[in-house]
Amino acid sequence: MKNLKLYIFILFLSLSSFAQQKPSLKNANHLFVNRSYIDAAKMYETLKPNQQVLQNLGDCYYFNSQMDFAVKNYGQLFFSFKDSLKPESYFRYAHALKGIKDYEKADLIMSEYLKYQVDTKKFIENLDNIVPYDYEIQLMAKSTTNGDFGISFFGDKVVFASLRSSDKPIFNWNQKPYLDLYEATISKDGLLENIKPFSDKINTKTHESDATFSADGKTMYFSRTNSKRVKIGEEKVATVKIFKAEFINNEWANVVEMPFSNDLYSTEHPFLTKDGKKLYFASDMPGTLGSMDIYYVDVNSDGTYGLPKNLGDVINTTHREQFPFLTEDATLYFASDGHEGMGGLDIFMSKMYNYVFVKPLNLGQTINSNLDDFGYVLNEKDNKGYLSSNRKGSDNLYSFIRKENERRILVEGDVKDKTTKDLLPGTTVSLYDEDNKLVGQMVVGSKAEYFFNTRPNKKYRVEAIRDFYIPSHVEFTTNDAGKARFTIELEVESYDDAEDIVVTKNDGYVYIELENIYFDLNKWNIKEQAANILDVLVGLLNKYPLMEVQIGAHTDSRASEMYNLILSNNRAASTLEYLVNKGIDRKRLRFKGYGESVPLVKCGDKCTEAEHSINRRCEFRVLK
């Protein structure tokens, strides 16, 4: 304790020296680079507002969720220096605007960032039509200034992180105490009770948070900030690491750092599946798509760990994905500010089908807010759980009860091949409303089942799309004012079954078989006979507007390989241009010249004229 007090005293002197520094851009930047955002903001406020000052000042407030001040400075930054700003500035400004619920202006900025239009109010309204649950939430503590977050189940108790320790040193980022873990029980009213610090074998002078426990309560994983700062680029950063501890003889022991943690990147927010075989976490390790991605490692029976595996771009974006939680039915819940949301981090869900997570669904406005919402955990048996949010200005814990969205009507079914009646897993099924707006979409799993929530007395169209198949749809009306189920089977027909000229060949590819197209010697212009044949292809492409085709041109073996390659490429390109001139979208077409490299008749230099003619051809392969 004596050493701790000395540490706090030295830290206090250090902070005082920061506060006493003469205001200057150099000193303010030094504070900013060291992530002392509160002190940096105070100093930037005294300086002339040039581009760097406004950018960093806005960031200081943004990183501490003071969105009204962030908007003020970002607004001035955009007014004076918009043409020279990096894309990340657009993203932060848009989220800051969402943080004060200025959705109209936020959408304008975000649309510029994304290069397509967004409508947050419409997005929220659409979510009301498709989310499977509504949530009733309430605060779990009377005080909203304790900085509680990151709750987890621990037997009949809970464990969470908090800033409530007054004995902890001050964290420069936000001028608040470092985090410790606490345990508590939950009252009948959903409030935290019997709160006490977690084991002093776990809590240290630095941050601890995000505990997760094995089913028997004998093993825990948790996040801990590195005790040293390492220079990464121009910044000195204390990364976050995942540690493991074991409960032995009524105390926590054997605290060890995980082998996939590192001084040069963070690993944090661990979650151990109930069977103890996988550990999910968030990281900015090399190979991420952006700021933070969600990964998992296999937990082997011998105590070793597999290599970290990124969940991929269905879940992860170029921004933050954090706080994973997986239910027993393989539904992933996580927080993200990269997927479309209401502002800051929102909570999303993604179901797993055939070992693949599908497109995430925002949980909607009954649980998400305009600021950060994260750390979702759920007891599936009683539909109760907890989450963290800073919607009241600082991190707080909330309990929730989720209830089925009684206003919705469920439409469900499966997808089959029209001819063979085989199930077609991997098919994309979409739901459109009467205005042809997409209101739901999923990729069906191994049982080829789909399901959507709809509204009563509305017209819808459910559509199945699959590569090499003709899109199929069914229109229906939900005419029941109460809750009901509509079962609609979708049958899709392959191009091969629907069209005689579409054939699946022995090489596994699907081709459109047309009469051969002939070109004059050493020429590539489309002759009248070839045009008549290509018009058949134009008709097919117009009939199936999602079909995409590759044009492959081949020559005989006369002339040099290079000459034949150039000639075939020109012929393929000329064929493509003919189709484009007939109104076919260029995006649906590819071309490739093969020269003499893929002969149908392998006769070498001894080909007859008939064999040369067979090898001299155009092929049309269906790509999707």
SEBA-722389 format. One record per residue (C-alpha): residue in three letters; x, y, z. Coordinates in steps of 0.2 Angstrom, whole numbers, padded with zeros to 4 digits, always signed. Layout:
BEGIN
ALAXYZ;...
***
This chain:
BEGIN
MET+0000+0000+0000;LYS+0014+0012+0004;ASN+0022+0009-0013;LEU+0005+0012-0021;LYS+0003+0028-0012;LEU+0020+0034-0018;TYR+0015+0029-0036;ILE-0001+0039-0035;PHE+0009+0054-0028;ILE+0022+0053-0042;LEU+0008+0051-0055;PHE-0001+0067-0047;LEU+0015+0077-0049;SER+0017+0071-0067;LEU-0001+0076-0071;SER+0001+0093-0062;SER+0017+0096-0073;PHE+0006+0092-0089;ALA-0007+0104-0082;GLN+0006+0118-0079;GLN+0014+0117-0096;LYS+0013+0132-0107;PRO-0001+0131-0120;SER+0007+0128-0137;LEU+0003+0117-0152;LYS+0019+0106-0148;ASN+0013+0103-0130;ALA-0005+0100-0135;ASN+0001+0088-0148;HIS+0012+0079-0135;LEU-0003+0077-0124;PHE-0013+0071-0138;VAL-0001+0058-0144;ASN+0001+0051-0126;ARG-0019+0050-0126;SER-0021+0062-0112;TYR-0036+0068-0121;ILE-0044+0078-0107;ASP-0028+0089-0104;ALA-0025+0090-0123;ALA-0043+0097-0126;LYS-0040+0110-0113;MET-0024+0116-0121;TYR-0031+0115-0139;GLU-0046+0126-0133;THR-0033+0140-0130;LEU-0025+0139-0147;LYS-0029+0147-0164;PRO-0041+0135-0173;ASN-0031+0129-0188;GLN-0034+0112-0196;GLN-0024+0102-0185;VAL-0031+0110-0169;LEU-0049+0107-0174;GLN-0046+0089-0180;ASN-0037+0084-0164;LEU-0049+0094-0153;GLY-0064+0086-0161;ASP-0055+0069-0159;CYS-0052+0072-0140;TYR-0070+0075-0137;TYR-0075+0061-0149;PHE-0064+0048-0140;ASN-0072+0053-0123;SER-0090+0052-0131;GLN-0093+0071-0128;MET-0102+0072-0145;ASP-0109+0090-0143;PHE-0091+0097-0142;ALA-0085+0085-0155;VAL-0099+0091-0167;LYS-0094+0109-0164;ASN-0076+0107-0168;TYR-0079+0095-0183;GLY-0092+0106-0190;GLN-0079+0121-0190;LEU-0066+0109-0197;PHE-0077+0104-0212;PHE-0083+0122-0215;SER-0065+0128-0217;PHE-0055+0113-0223;LYS-0067+0100-0230;ASP-0057+0097-0246;SER-0041+0091-0237;LEU-0049+0080-0224;LYS-0046+0061-0223;PRO-0060+0049-0225;GLU-0059+0044-0206;SER-0064+0062-0202;TYR-0081+0060-0212;PHE-0084+0044-0202;ARG-0081+0052-0185;TYR-0091+0068-0189;ALA-0106+0057-0195;HIS-0106+0047-0179;ALA-0104+0063-0168;LEU-0119+0070-0177;LYS-0128+0054-0173;GLY-0123+0055-0155;ILE-0133+0071-0154;LYS-0147+0064-0165;ASP-0144+0075-0179;TYR-0148+0061-0191;GLU-0152+0072-0206;LYS-0134+0080-0206;ALA-0126+0064-0201;ASP-0133+0055-0216;LEU-0127+0068-0228;ILE-0109+0066-0221;MET-0110+0047-0220;SER-0117+0046-0238;GLU-0101+0056-0244;TYR-0090+0044-0234;LEU-0099+0028-0240;LYS-0102+0034-0258;TYR-0120+0029-0257;GLN-0136+0036-0249;VAL-0141+0032-0231;ASP-0156+0036-0222;THR-0155+0032-0203;LYS-0173+0036-0199;LYS-0179+0024-0212;PHE-0166+0011-0207;ILE-0173+0012-0189;GLU-0191+0011-0195;ASN-0187-0004-0205;LEU-0178-0013-0191;ASP-0195-0011-0181;ASN-0202-0022-0195;ILE-0189-0036-0194;VAL-0181-0038-0177;PRO-0186-0054-0168;TYR-0187-0046-0151;ASP-0191-0030-0142;TYR-0181-0026-0126;GLU-0186-0018-0109;ILE-0171-0011-0101;GLN-0166-0003-0084;LEU-0151+0004-0075;MET-0143-0008-0063;ALA-0136+0005-0051;LYS-0143+0021-0043;SER-0127+0031-0047;THR-0123+0033-0066;THR-0105+0039-0063;ASN-0097+0023-0057;GLY-0091+0018-0075;ASP-0098+0000-0074;PHE-0097-0010-0090;GLY-0092-0027-0097;ILE-0103-0039-0086;SER-0102-0058-0087;PHE-0111-0073-0078;PHE-0102-0081-0064;GLY-0112-0095-0057;ASP-0126-0086-0047;LYS-0116-0070-0047;VAL-0110-0058-0060;VAL-0093-0050-0063;PHE-0090-0033-0071;ALA-0077-0019-0074;SER-0079-0002-0065;LEU-0070+0014-0061;ARG-0077+0015-0044;SER-0061+0012-0035;SER-0055+0028-0027;ASP-0038+0020-0023;LYS-0033+0017-0041;PRO-0021+0029-0050;ILE-0028+0041-0063;PHE-0029+0036-0082;ASN-0024+0050-0093;TRP-0036+0046-0107;ASN-0051+0052-0097;GLN-0044+0058-0080;LYS-0053+0043-0071;PRO-0047+0029-0060;TYR-0040+0013-0069;LEU-0053-0001-0070;ASP-0054-0016-0058;LEU-0065-0031-0059;TYR-0080-0033-0046;GLU-0092-0046-0042;ALA-0110-0044-0036;THR-0127-0052-0035;ILE-0143-0046-0043;SER-0158-0041-0034;LYS-0176-0046-0039;ASP-0177-0029-0047;GLY-0162-0031-0057;LEU-0150-0020-0047;LEU-0132-0024-0042;GLU-0131-0029-0024;ASN-0117-0035-0012;ILE-0104-0027-0023;LYS-0086-0031-0019;PRO-0069-0031-0028;PHE-0064-0047-0037;SER-0048-0056-0031;ASP-0033-0046-0028;LYS-0023-0059-0038;ILE-0032-0053-0053;ASN-0034-0034-0050;THR-0018-0024-0052;LYS-0012-0006-0054;THR-0017-0006-0072;HIS-0034-0010-0081;GLU-0043-0026-0079;SER-0060-0030-0087;ASP-0071-0042-0098;ALA-0070-0058-0088;THR-0077-0074-0095;PHE-0078-0090-0085;SER-0079-0109-0089;ALA-0095-0118-0086;ASP-0088-0126-0069;GLY-0081-0109-0064;LYS-0063-0115-0062;THR-0056-0106-0076;MET-0057-0087-0081;TYR-0050-0077-0095;PHE-0050-0058-0094;SER-0042-0042-0102;ARG-0028-0033-0094;THR-0018-0018-0100;ASN+0000-0020-0103;SER+0011-0014-0089;LYS+0023-0005-0101;ARG+0020+0006-0116;VAL+0028+0002-0133;LYS+0031+0014-0147;ILE+0019+0009-0162;GLY+0022+0022-0176;GLU+0023+0039-0168;GLU+0013+0034-0152;LYS+0018+0025-0136;VAL+0004+0013-0133;ALA+0000+0001-0119;THR-0009-0013-0128;VAL-0022-0024-0120;LYS-0019-0043-0117;ILE-0029-0058-0113;PHE-0024-0068-0097;LYS-0030-0084-0090;ALA-0032-0089-0072;GLU-0037-0105-0063;PHE-0047-0107-0046;ILE-0036-0118-0035;ASN-0039-0120-0016;ASN-0052-0107-0016;GLU-0041-0093-0024;TRP-0037-0088-0041;ALA-0019-0093-0046;ASN-0008-0097-0061;VAL-0012-0080-0070;VAL-0003-0082-0087;GLU-0004-0071-0103;MET-0011-0080-0118;PRO+0001-0085-0132;PHE-0008-0075-0145;SER-0007-0058-0136;ASN+0007-0046-0140;ASP+0015-0030-0135;LEU+0012-0023-0153;TYR-0007-0026-0154;SER-0022-0028-0143;THR-0032-0044-0139;GLU-0047-0040-0128;HIS-0065-0044-0123;PRO-0063-0063-0122;PHE-0078-0075-0122;LEU-0077-0093-0119;THR-0090-0104-0126;LYS-0100-0115-0114;ASP-0091-0131-0120;GLY-0075-0123-0117;LYS-0068-0127-0134;LYS-0067-0109-0142;LEU-0062-0093-0136;TYR-0069-0077-0145;PHE-0060-0060-0144;ALA-0057-0044-0152;SER-0040-0038-0159;ASP-0031-0026-0170;MET-0018-0039-0174;PRO-0010-0039-0192;GLY-0023-0045-0204;THR-0038-0036-0197;LEU-0050-0028-0209;GLY-0049-0012-0199;SER-0049-0005-0182;MET-0054-0020-0172;ASP-0060-0037-0178;ILE-0068-0052-0170;TYR-0057-0068-0169;TYR-0058-0085-0161;VAL-0045-0098-0156;ASP-0048-0116-0153;VAL-0045-0121-0135;ASN-0037-0138-0136;SER-0039-0152-0123;ASP-0020-0152-0119;GLY-0021-0134-0114;THR-0014-0127-0130;TYR-0022-0115-0142;GLY-0025-0114-0160;LEU-0020-0100-0172;PRO-0032-0085-0171;LYS-0045-0085-0185;ASN-0053-0070-0191;LEU-0072-0071-0193;GLY-0071-0063-0210;ASP-0080-0048-0219;VAL-0097-0054-0216;ILE-0095-0050-0197;ASN-0080-0038-0198;THR-0078-0021-0206;THR-0065-0008-0208;HIS-0071-0001-0191;ARG-0074-0008-0174;GLU-0081-0025-0170;GLN-0079-0029-0152;PHE-0087-0038-0137;PRO-0092-0055-0144;PHE-0105-0066-0135;LEU-0110-0083-0142;THR-0126-0093-0137;GLU-0128-0111-0136;ASP-0138-0111-0153;ALA-0122-0103-0161;THR-0130-0085-0162;LEU-0116-0072-0161;TYR-0120-0056-0153;PHE-0107-0042-0154;ALA-0104-0023-0155;SER-0100-0013-0170;ASP-0099+0005-0177;GLY-0095-0002-0195;HIS-0111-0009-0199;GLU-0126+0003-0201;GLY-0133+0009-0185;MET-0140+0023-0174;GLY-0123+0030-0168;GLY-0108+0024-0160;LEU-0107+0005-0156;ASP-0123-0004-0159;ILE-0127-0022-0154;PHE-0129-0035-0168;MET-0134-0053-0170;SER-0128-0066-0183;LYS-0134-0084-0184;MET-0123-0098-0189;TYR-0129-0109-0203;ASN-0118-0123-0209;TYR-0103-0116-0199;VAL-0105-0099-0207;PHE-0111-0083-0199;VAL-0124-0074-0210;LYS-0126-0055-0212;PRO-0128-0047-0195;LEU-0145-0039-0189;ASN-0145-0023-0179;LEU-0155-0027-0163;GLY-0165-0011-0165;GLN-0170+0004-0156;THR-0178-0004-0140;ILE-0160-0009-0135;ASN-0148+0002-0146;SER-0146+0021-0144;ASN-0137+0035-0152;LEU-0121+0032-0142;ASP-0111+0017-0138;ASP-0121+0000-0134;PHE-0110-0015-0131;GLY-0106-0030-0120;TYR-0122-0040-0123;VAL-0124-0056-0113;LEU-0140-0067-0112;ASN-0148-0081-0102;GLU-0158-0089-0116;LYS-0168-0100-0104;ASP-0177-0084-0096;ASN-0174-0072-0110;LYS-0165-0060-0098;GLY-0148-0053-0099;TYR-0137-0037-0097;LEU-0128-0024-0108;SER-0117-0009-0106;SER-0120+0008-0113;ASN-0114+0026-0111;ARG-0131+0034-0117;LYS-0131+0044-0101;GLY-0114+0051-0103;SER-0104+0038-0095;ASP-0103+0019-0095;ASN-0117+0010-0086;LEU-0124-0007-0084;TYR-0142-0011-0089;SER-0152-0027-0086;PHE-0165-0032-0100;ILE-0180-0043-0103;ARG-0182-0048-0121;LYS-0200-0052-0128;GLU-0205-0058-0145;ASN-0210-0044-0156;GLU-0229-0048-0155;ARG-0233-0035-0169;ARG-0224-0046-0182;ILE-0230-0061-0193;LEU-0218-0074-0197;VAL-0215-0080-0214;GLU-0204-0096-0216;GLY-0200-0110-0229;ASP-0186-0118-0238;VAL-0177-0118-0255;LYS-0177-0132-0267;ASP-0172-0137-0284;LYS-0187-0136-0295;THR-0183-0152-0304;THR-0173-0163-0292;LYS-0182-0156-0276;ASP-0165-0156-0268;LEU-0162-0143-0254;LEU-0151-0129-0259;PRO-0141-0122-0245;GLY-0131-0106-0248;THR-0146-0098-0258;THR-0149-0080-0254;VAL-0167-0076-0249;SER-0173-0058-0249;LEU-0189-0051-0243;TYR-0196-0035-0251;ASP-0211-0024-0246;GLU-0224-0017-0258;ASP-0213-0003-0262;ASN-0199-0015-0268;LYS-0189-0010-0253;LEU-0177-0024-0246;VAL-0183-0027-0228;GLY-0174-0043-0224;GLN-0161-0055-0232;MET-0152-0071-0226;VAL-0141-0085-0234;VAL-0150-0101-0230;GLY-0140-0115-0220;SER-0139-0133-0222;LYS-0157-0136-0221;ALA-0161-0122-0233;GLU-0173-0114-0221;TYR-0177-0096-0221;PHE-0188-0085-0210;PHE-0193-0067-0209;ASN-0204-0056-0197;THR-0217-0046-0207;ARG-0231-0034-0202;PRO-0249-0037-0203;ASN-0260-0032-0218;LYS-0245-0029-0230;LYS-0240-0035-0247;TYR-0223-0044-0248;ARG-0212-0053-0261;VAL-0200-0066-0255;GLU-0186-0070-0268;ALA-0173-0083-0270;ILE-0157-0080-0279;ARG-0143-0093-0283;ASP-0129-0094-0295;PHE-0133-0104-0311;TYR-0152-0103-0306;ILE-0166-0093-0312;PRO-0172-0081-0298;SER-0188-0087-0291;HIS-0201-0076-0281;VAL-0218-0078-0272;GLU-0229-0063-0268;PHE-0240-0064-0253;THR-0251-0053-0241;THR-0251-0054-0222;ASN-0270-0052-0219;ASP-0270-0058-0201;ALA-0270-0044-0188;GLY-0264-0056-0175;LYS-0249-0067-0175;ALA-0248-0080-0188;ARG-0236-0091-0198;PHE-0235-0092-0217;THR-0225-0106-0225;ILE-0219-0103-0242;GLU-0208-0115-0251;LEU-0197-0108-0265;GLU-0192-0118-0280;VAL-0179-0112-0291;GLU-0174-0119-0308;SER-0157-0120-0315;TYR-0152-0113-0332;ASP-0147-0130-0337;ASP-0164-0137-0334;ALA-0174-0122-0341;GLU-0164-0119-0358;ASP-0159-0132-0370;ILE-0144-0122-0376;VAL-0137-0121-0358;VAL-0127-0136-0354;THR-0116-0142-0339;LYS-0101-0150-0347;ASN-0088-0163-0340;ASP-0077-0149-0334;GLY-0090-0144-0321;TYR-0093-0127-0330;VAL-0110-0121-0337;TYR-0109-0116-0355;ILE-0121-0108-0368;GLU-0120-0118-0384;LEU-0122-0108-0399;GLU-0117-0111-0417;ASN-0099-0107-0420;ILE-0094-0089-0424;TYR-0082-0087-0439;PHE-0071-0073-0442;ASP-0061-0069-0458;LEU-0043-0073-0458;ASN-0033-0062-0447;LYS-0049-0052-0443;TRP-0060-0049-0428;ASN-0075-0039-0434;ILE-0092-0047-0432;LYS-0099-0053-0448;GLU-0118-0054-0452;GLN-0118-0073-0449;ALA-0110-0071-0432;ALA-0121-0056-0427;ASN-0137-0067-0430;ILE-0129-0080-0419;LEU-0125-0068-0405;ASP-0142-0061-0406;VAL-0148-0077-0399;LEU-0136-0074-0384;VAL-0143-0056-0382;GLY-0161-0063-0381;LEU-0155-0076-0367;LEU-0146-0062-0357;ASN-0162-0051-0358;LYS-0172-0065-0352;TYR-0161-0068-0337;PRO-0155-0051-0331;LEU-0144-0058-0317;MET-0135-0070-0329;GLU-0116-0066-0331;VAL-0106-0073-0345;GLN-0087-0075-0350;ILE-0083-0074-0368;GLY-0068-0085-0372;ALA-0060-0085-0390;HIS-0049-0098-0396;THR-0038-0100-0412;ASP-0031-0114-0422;SER-0012-0118-0420;ARG-0007-0109-0436;ALA+0004-0093-0434;SER+0014-0090-0418;GLU+0008-0092-0400;MET+0009-0073-0397;TYR+0000-0069-0413;ASN-0014-0081-0409;LEU-0016-0075-0391;ILE-0017-0057-0397;LEU-0029-0062-0411;SER-0041-0071-0399;ASN-0041-0058-0387;ASN-0046-0045-0400;ARG-0060-0057-0406;ALA-0067-0059-0388;ALA-0066-0041-0385;SER-0075-0037-0402;THR-0089-0050-0397;LEU-0091-0041-0380;GLU-0093-0024-0388;TYR-0106-0031-0400;LEU-0116-0037-0385;VAL-0114-0020-0376;ASN-0120-0011-0391;LYS-0135-0022-0391;GLY-0139-0015-0373;ILE-0131-0028-0362;ASP-0124-0021-0346;ARG-0105-0022-0348;LYS-0104-0027-0329;ARG-0112-0043-0334;LEU-0098-0048-0347;ARG-0080-0054-0346;PHE-0069-0059-0360;LYS-0053-0068-0362;GLY-0042-0074-0377;TYR-0035-0091-0375;GLY-0025-0091-0392;GLU-0021-0109-0396;SER-0018-0115-0378;VAL-0035-0125-0376;PRO-0038-0135-0392;LEU-0053-0146-0392;VAL-0044-0158-0404;LYS-0026-0160-0399;CYS-0018-0163-0416;GLY-0003-0152-0414;ASP+0005-0147-0431;LYS-0004-0161-0440;CYS-0022-0155-0439;THR-0033-0156-0454;GLU-0043-0141-0460;ALA-0059-0149-0451;GLU-0049-0150-0435;HIS-0042-0133-0436;SER-0060-0127-0439;ILE-0066-0136-0423;ASN-0052-0128-0413;ARG-0056-0110-0420;ARG-0071-0106-0409;CYS-0080-0094-0397;GLU-0086-0101-0380;PHE-0099-0093-0368;ARG-0097-0099-0350;VAL-0110-0094-0337;LEU-0102-0086-0322;LYS-0117-0084-0312;
***
